[in-house]
């Protein structure tokens, strides 16, 4: 056994939550060790958020170029484009490499000791990493999540997860996506735009079931326009002789010939493989239970990000990681955000921040709900994308904004403005009275607030 390494903070997991916690701890002068068994950056940087958006961008560029082989209202005409998917993947990998290298450089800059290996928890103060003993005052669990697997569709061969889908050696002729949530639809749309035939099989009666039907309607219409077949209310039974087998509520069997099947039915906290059970922590279902400071049921053992449950969002993990580092440094902090933006990078995109109309109603709040369509927005017209809208939810008595939702082209870029208005306690009058640049999609935000007040200008 090597000599024991002693540190104040030991972090297991180098994803967005873990590495941000480590960087902030280093800035605050806290001796910190970060343990990561794979690449720094975790799922998000390596096989999740970043590479998926890169592949989505490739798909969009190829799709738009392909459109111009037919007569175009824009007056653009090109020959049939060709796709080198190997080069596309290499470009995507280059982005990932630059970002992960940047993370490593930042950790080094702030004095964080990075140990590459698999951690095994011995107790709340001691961890073993491939024979190296580490002793700490504070243990931070940032182990992330895993893709949910289906027993009737074991991964391997033609059955793939999002990890394999983001690094294709070649495009399938027919990709069947099992799961109509955001991961399945983001990748399904990308593959369709790259030229593959795509079908989606979803057990529930509509796509994107965590979003309301008004928000998802433009996405459903876009799927139809792209030629993606959607089979709702179907339970998957297996994959046999090149066919995915599923059955609907009436017992009718569906057989879909497919050379690739993407299983995208969600993610679950990663709590196995590092002897977490030795701590006997209080659990919240499959996740580690935490309080408003991300403290677990054991003193000085913390948990952040996906391992601590929903919402499983990288920006939530980052904010939690920064906060825990500051708490350890003696600062008074609590994790009580008014809103955390959720973004779905489908085509069109969806953003939800704060309370939806349904949530407000369920809580007995009397609210004004107003929306402004992108069909009346000049910038959306110039982008050839008039589908969708911006919607605001505000209290009727004092006009305090409780939530925003949007669906449309590039609405992910509105998420920051939405979150800021909720966090700062803005009222409808604050947004309506703020001059928004013209022509921008952001004008729809102002117009939604104006409409809630009864005097929208452009509708």
QUIDA-V521059 format. One line per field, one symbol per residue. psi: psi as a letter, one per 40 degrees, with the letter a starting at -180 (. if undefined). A space follows every 50 residues. Layout:
# QUIDA-V521059
psi: ???
This chain:
# QUIDA-V521059
psi: hiihhhidhhhhhfaddddddddddddeehhhhhhhdaiieaddddfbdd dddddddddddddddddeeihideehhiihiihgdddddddddddddddd dddddddddefhhhhhihihhdaeehihgfehhhhidhhhhfeaiihhih deghiibehiaddddefhdihidhhhhhhfaddddddddddddeeihhih hhdieiifeeiidddedddddddddefhhhhifhhhdahhfehhhihaee ehihhhhheihhhgeaiihgeieffdddefihigbeihhiaeefhaehhe hihiadeeaihghdddddddddddddddeeihiiggidihhhhhfahiih hhhahiddddddefhhihhiihieeehddddeefgeiaihhihiiddeeh hdiiiihahfedeedddddddddefiidddddehhhihhidddddddddd ddeefidf.
